[in-house]
Amino acid sequence: MSINTLDTSAELKAHIQALIEVEPRFAVVYEQVGVPDLRRNEGGFAALLRAIVGQQLSVAAASSIWQKLSNAKLTSAQAIIQASDEDLRAQGLSRQKIRYVRSLVAHDIDYQTLKTMSDSEVIDTLTAVIGIGRWTAEMYLLFSLGRADVLAVDDLAIRVAAMALLELPERPTPKQLKIATQTWSPYLSAASLLLWAHYGWLQNKEAMPV
């Protein structure tokens, strides 16, 4: 099994150019935003812990709680095991989030092995954790493992940007978007990054005075 990844801006640019051959409407987006940042992170337990912490919170609130956890040295699996629920609650985690974090620890994921798994195997492994859904698993595929063929169809910004790009009358459902973008494979990660950047461009355009 070959695993395709995007590890450099040059590789991303090549995928974008191939994507434009398949879907020429991306040419305009590429002119707008250029080659997006790959936004890679190191992955592992801390990356998933941070994703759980940030669920349904503003960026500022999530950053504040993460900083408290970091200051308390509670960002590793071993530290979480040794911490009481009260310790975690004192850093701002809700009872539900503590349950999710405990589930992440209990699953004892081998993060090195994830690198050799297929995309679907990674998704199955991560979504077995209580509190980790498909979107979070796809973010891990994209930004921690650098996989090259991931389109986060559940992501609101991607669906809004795809509606504009494809000139659809309404925002597509995840299922509709998956069907409409089948021909974009194996360049779906390049499409995701371009659509997120296009969404930002659309938001800025709307905010500009007439």
C-alpha positions as CSV (number, residue, x, y, z in Angstrom):
1,M,0.0,0.0,0.0
2,S,1.5,3.3,-1.0
3,I,0.7,6.3,1.2
4,N,0.7,9.7,-0.6
5,T,1.7,12.7,1.4
6,L,2.2,16.4,0.9
7,D,5.4,17.5,2.7
8,T,6.6,20.6,0.9
9,S,5.1,23.7,-0.7
10,A,6.6,22.5,-4.1
11,E,4.6,19.3,-3.8
12,L,1.5,21.2,-2.9
13,K,2.0,23.5,-5.9
14,A,2.3,20.5,-8.2
15,H,-0.9,19.0,-6.8
16,I,-2.7,22.4,-7.3
17,Q,-1.6,22.5,-10.9
18,A,-2.9,18.9,-11.4
19,L,-6.1,19.8,-9.7
20,I,-6.7,22.8,-12.0
21,E,-6.4,20.5,-15.0
22,V,-9.3,18.5,-13.5
23,E,-11.3,21.4,-12.2
24,P,-10.3,24.6,-14.1
25,R,-12.4,26.8,-11.7
26,F,-9.6,26.4,-9.1
27,A,-7.4,28.6,-11.4
28,V,-9.1,31.7,-10.2
29,V,-8.8,30.7,-6.5
30,Y,-5.1,30.0,-7.0
31,E,-4.7,33.4,-8.5
32,Q,-6.4,34.9,-5.4
33,V,-4.6,33.0,-2.7
34,G,-1.4,31.4,-4.1
35,V,0.0,28.3,-2.5
36,P,-1.5,27.9,0.9
37,D,0.4,27.1,4.1
38,L,0.6,23.4,4.7
39,R,0.0,24.1,8.4
40,R,1.7,20.9,9.5
41,N,2.0,19.9,13.2
42,E,3.8,17.1,15.0
43,G,0.7,15.1,15.7
44,G,0.6,12.6,18.5
45,F,-1.3,12.6,21.8
46,A,-0.9,16.4,22.3
47,A,-2.4,17.2,18.9
48,L,-5.5,15.2,19.6
49,L,-5.8,16.5,23.2
50,R,-5.6,20.0,21.9
51,A,-8.3,19.2,19.3
52,I,-10.6,17.9,22.1
53,V,-9.9,20.9,24.2
54,G,-10.9,23.2,21.4
55,Q,-14.2,21.6,20.5
56,Q,-17.2,24.0,20.6
57,L,-15.1,26.8,22.0
58,S,-13.9,30.1,20.6
59,V,-10.2,30.2,19.6
60,A,-9.5,32.5,22.6
61,A,-11.2,30.2,25.1
62,A,-9.5,27.1,23.7
63,S,-6.1,28.8,23.8
64,S,-6.6,29.9,27.4
65,I,-7.5,26.4,28.6
66,W,-4.6,24.9,26.6
67,Q,-2.2,27.4,28.1
68,K,-3.4,26.4,31.6
69,L,-2.9,22.7,30.8
70,S,0.6,23.4,29.5
71,N,1.5,25.5,32.5
72,A,0.3,22.6,34.8
73,K,2.2,20.1,32.6
74,L,-1.0,18.2,31.8
75,T,-0.5,17.7,28.1
76,S,0.9,14.1,28.1
77,A,-0.9,10.8,28.5
78,Q,1.1,9.9,31.6
79,A,0.3,13.3,33.2
80,I,-3.4,12.9,32.5
81,I,-3.3,9.3,34.0
82,Q,-1.8,10.7,37.2
83,A,-4.1,13.7,37.4
84,S,-7.5,13.7,39.2
85,D,-10.7,14.9,37.5
86,E,-10.5,17.9,39.9
87,D,-7.0,18.7,38.6
88,L,-8.3,18.7,35.1
89,R,-11.4,20.7,36.0
90,A,-9.3,23.3,37.6
91,Q,-7.7,24.0,34.2
92,G,-11.1,24.7,32.6
93,L,-12.1,21.3,31.3
94,S,-15.8,20.4,31.5
95,R,-16.9,17.0,32.8
96,Q,-17.7,15.9,29.2
97,K,-14.2,17.0,28.0
98,I,-12.6,15.1,30.9
99,R,-14.5,12.0,29.7
100,Y,-13.2,12.5,26.2
101,V,-9.6,13.0,27.4
102,R,-9.8,9.9,29.6
103,S,-11.0,7.9,26.5
104,L,-8.1,9.2,24.5
105,V,-5.7,8.0,27.1
106,A,-7.4,4.6,27.5
107,H,-7.2,3.9,23.8
108,D,-3.4,4.1,24.0
109,I,-3.0,4.9,20.3
110,D,0.3,4.0,18.7
111,Y,1.0,7.3,16.9
112,Q,3.9,5.9,14.9
113,T,1.8,3.1,13.5
114,L,-0.8,5.6,12.3
115,K,1.8,6.9,9.8
116,T,1.7,3.5,8.0
117,M,-2.0,3.0,8.1
118,S,-4.4,3.9,5.2
119,D,-6.6,6.9,5.6
120,S,-9.7,4.9,6.4
121,E,-7.8,2.9,9.0
122,V,-6.6,6.1,10.7
123,I,-10.1,7.4,10.7
124,D,-11.5,4.2,12.2
125,T,-8.7,4.2,14.9
126,L,-9.2,7.8,15.9
127,T,-13.0,7.8,15.9
128,A,-13.1,4.9,18.3
129,V,-12.1,7.4,20.9
130,I,-15.2,9.0,22.6
131,G,-15.3,12.7,21.6
132,I,-13.3,12.3,18.3
133,G,-15.5,12.5,15.2
134,R,-14.7,12.1,11.5
135,W,-13.8,15.8,11.1
136,T,-11.2,15.7,13.9
137,A,-9.8,12.5,12.4
138,E,-9.6,14.2,8.9
139,M,-7.8,17.2,10.4
140,Y,-5.2,14.8,11.9
141,L,-4.8,13.1,8.5
142,L,-4.3,16.5,6.8
143,F,-2.2,18.4,9.3
144,S,-0.4,15.8,11.4
145,L,0.1,13.1,8.8
146,G,0.2,15.2,5.7
147,R,-2.0,12.9,3.7
148,A,-2.6,14.1,0.1
149,D,-6.2,13.0,-0.6
150,V,-8.4,14.3,2.1
151,L,-11.5,16.6,1.6
152,A,-13.2,17.5,4.9
153,V,-16.8,17.5,3.5
154,D,-18.2,18.1,7.0
155,D,-16.3,21.4,7.3
156,L,-18.7,24.4,7.1
157,A,-16.1,26.7,5.5
158,I,-15.2,24.2,2.8
159,R,-18.9,23.7,2.0
160,V,-19.5,27.5,1.7
161,A,-16.4,27.9,-0.4
162,A,-17.3,24.9,-2.6
163,M,-20.8,26.4,-3.1
164,A,-19.2,29.6,-4.5
165,L,-16.6,27.8,-6.6
166,L,-19.1,25.4,-8.2
167,E,-21.8,28.1,-8.4
168,L,-24.3,26.0,-6.6
169,P,-27.7,27.5,-5.6
170,E,-27.3,26.4,-2.0
171,R,-24.7,25.0,0.4
172,P,-24.0,21.3,-0.5
173,T,-24.6,18.6,2.1
174,P,-21.5,16.6,2.9
175,K,-22.8,13.7,0.8
176,Q,-23.5,16.0,-2.2
177,L,-20.0,17.5,-1.9
178,K,-18.4,14.1,-1.8
179,I,-20.2,13.1,-5.0
180,A,-19.5,16.4,-6.8
181,T,-15.7,16.2,-6.0
182,Q,-14.9,12.6,-6.9
183,T,-12.9,13.7,-9.9
184,W,-10.7,15.8,-7.7
185,S,-9.0,12.7,-6.2
186,P,-6.0,12.2,-5.7
187,Y,-5.6,15.9,-5.1
188,L,-8.3,16.4,-2.4
189,S,-6.0,17.8,0.2
190,A,-4.9,20.5,-2.2
191,A,-8.6,21.3,-2.8
192,S,-9.2,21.5,1.0
193,L,-6.4,23.9,1.5
194,L,-7.5,26.1,-1.5
195,L,-11.1,26.1,-0.4
196,W,-10.2,27.2,3.2
197,A,-8.1,30.0,1.7
198,H,-11.0,30.9,-0.7
199,Y,-13.4,31.0,2.2
200,G,-11.1,33.5,3.9
201,W,-10.9,35.5,0.7
202,L,-14.7,35.5,0.5
203,Q,-15.1,36.7,4.1
204,N,-12.6,39.5,3.5
205,K,-14.4,40.5,0.3
206,E,-17.8,40.7,2.2
207,A,-16.2,42.8,4.9
208,M,-14.8,45.4,2.5
209,P,-16.7,48.7,2.2
210,V,-18.5,49.2,-1.1
